[in-house]
Amino acid sequence: MWVEFGQTLLRRMRGQTLGWSIGLGLYALMMLAFYPTVLEMDLQLHMDFLPDELLAFFDTIAIIGTPQGYLDTYFFNYMPIILGILVAGMGASLIVADEERGTLDLILAHPISRMALLGGRLLAFATVLAVIMGVSWLAWTLPAGQFGMDLTWIEFLLPFIGLFVVLLLFGSLALLLSMLLPSSRMAGMVTGTLAVGNYLLNGLANLDERLEPVVRFTPLHYYQGGMAVEGLNWGWVAGQVAVTVVLIVAAMALFQQREIRVGGEQSWRWPKLTRLVRRAPVEQAE
């Protein structure tokens, strides 16, 4: 398992790790540099020009002059979407991408069990997320005092824990869907669509209370974003971790029973439709 962990982390995912870590780190430094300018602005004057619907959809804009409001508005509010698309692709391709390339059967020919293979890759996936989160956290924390954002390193860390957990959930969902859907591309697309849809539904629930019962069954309803600076709801975090474990266990069970194909993407299996398609040319020939 540890060999597969090292191979996945240092070879397969090193590009994503370096690229996203550097990109988000630089973005955090840029946003920190703008913070003093925001504090000097007449925020109430700007709020008066914004539509009420927009203020409701992005509910933390009204407190953008506070550290937690600023962090949520300019970083944590939309990171589940940006990084969610990343983890959807990574989770969906952890196993099935090799199967589609025709290399998974060769890997499993070595003395490594399926559970060790999947376990090593899952651990590498979680490590990549942790590294990206860690670099972003340091980029916000280390120079924060110079720009007037007086938060402790623990207060900065709490929103990143919530973000890490919800991203791990979406990545695990993509892994499970890759075992159920015909291709890794479709699994990544469905997971990314669900993440974006959840984000939009969350905002629309602020405008229409009738959506509240539906939103309660979605992961982002229990995501605090930058407001976790004031305190992380550990009950919500535990619930998200429990759902993630269930998704991973289900994916492992399906992978253990999976018949490995030589290569290429699968298609939907419709036996009756397939028989009709095959019968049509024969009838035309007669």
C-alpha positions, -999 to +999 in steps of 0.1 A: +000+000+000+028+024+009+045+018-024+013+027-043+009+057-020+043+070-030+038+063-067+005+081-067+016+111-047+050+117-063+042+107-099+005+108-107-005+138-086+026+159-082+015+183-110-019+190-094-003+193-060+023+219-071+001+238-094-029+242-071-007+249-041+012+277-058-019+291-074-040+293-043-011+305-023-005+334-046-043+341-047-044+343-009-015+367-008-032+389-033-065+389-014-046+398+018-030+428+001-065+441-007-079+437+028-067+471+041-083+488+011-116+471+019-114+484+055-110+519+043-140+518+020-175+531+030-190+496+029-225+507+038-226+529+008-216+500-014-242+477+002-270+502-006-263+498-043-264+460-042-297+442-048-313+426-018-314+393-037-276+394-042-270+402-005-292+372+004-276+348-020-241+357-008-251+363+028-216+371+041-212+402+018-229+423+045-200+416+069-172+418+044-155+443+067-148+416+093-121+389+089-145+360+087-168+378+063-138+388+041-124+352+041-158+337+033-166+362+005-133+361-013-121+325-006-141+299+012-175+308-004-166+294-038-136+271-031-160+241-028-169+247-065-134+254-078-117+227-059-148+205-060-143+202-098-107+192-092-115+165-066-143+152-088-119+145-116-092+131-092-116+109-073-132+095-105-099+087-120-082+070-090-089+035-103-111+036-134-087+058-154-061+030-153-088+005-163-097+026-193-061+029-204-057-009-201-031-008-174-051-017-143-049-055-150-011-052-154-009-034-120-030-060-103-009-088-118+018-077-092+016-090-057-007-063-044-043-067-033-072-045-046-077-031-011-041-021-008-041-005-042-072+015-035-062+023+001-028+037-011-044+058-037-070+071-014-044+081+012-024+099-016-055+117-027-062+129+009-026+139+013-027+160-019-058+178-005-041+183+028-010+198+011-030+222-010-050+232+021-018+236+042-001+258+017-032+280+014-035+282+052+001+293+055-003+319+028-032+334+047-018+330+082+019+341+080+015+376+066-020+383+080-008+405+108+010+429+084-024+436+066-045+441+097-062+407+098-058+398+134-067+361+137-048+333+154-034+305+134-060+282+149-088+305+138-074+305+103-072+267+104-108+260+113-123+270+079-097+249+061-107+218+081-143+223+071-132+228+034-110+197+035-138+175+049-164+186+023-139+182-006-130+147+006-167+139+006-171+150-030-140+131-040-153+099-024-186+104-042-168+106-075-149+074-067-181+056-059-198+069-091-168+057-111-176+022-100-212+026-111-212+047-142-197+037-176-166+059-175-145+081-152-153+111-173-190+106-167-184+101-129-164+133-127-190+152-147-219+141-125-200+148-093-190+183-105-226+190-116-238+179-082-213+202-064-223+232-086-260+224-082-256+221-044-239+255-043-266+272-063-293+255-043-277+267-011-278+303-023-314+300-036-325+286-002-316+320+012-341+335-011-368+309-009-375+292+024-394+264+007-360+250-005-348+246+031-361+210+035-343+200+004-310+217+012-308+200+045-299+168+027-269+183+008-233+185+020-228+222+015-256+230+039-233+218+067-203+238+053-195+269+074-170+285+051-151+315+065-176+317+094-159+287+109-134+313+123-159+319+151-160+281+159-163+249+139-194+228+143-177+195+151-210+176+149-214+187+113-178+177+106-184+143+122-215+138+100-196+146+068-168+123+078-193+095+085-209+099+050-174+099+034-165+067+052-198+051+039-190+062+003-155+048+005-166+015+020-192+011-008-166+019-034-142-006-020-169-033-020-178-026-056-141-026-066-135-059-048-162-075-069-155-056-101-146-075-133-115-056-147-118-049-184-088-047-207-093-010-217-116+016-231-148+031-217-179+011-210-214+019-223-248+016-207-260-019-207-295-021-222-299-058-232-333-053-249-322-023-269-290-042-279-311-071-292-334-047-312-304-030-328-288-063-338-321-076-351-329-046-373-301-053-399-312-089-402-348-080-408-337-055-435-316-081-452-346-105-454 
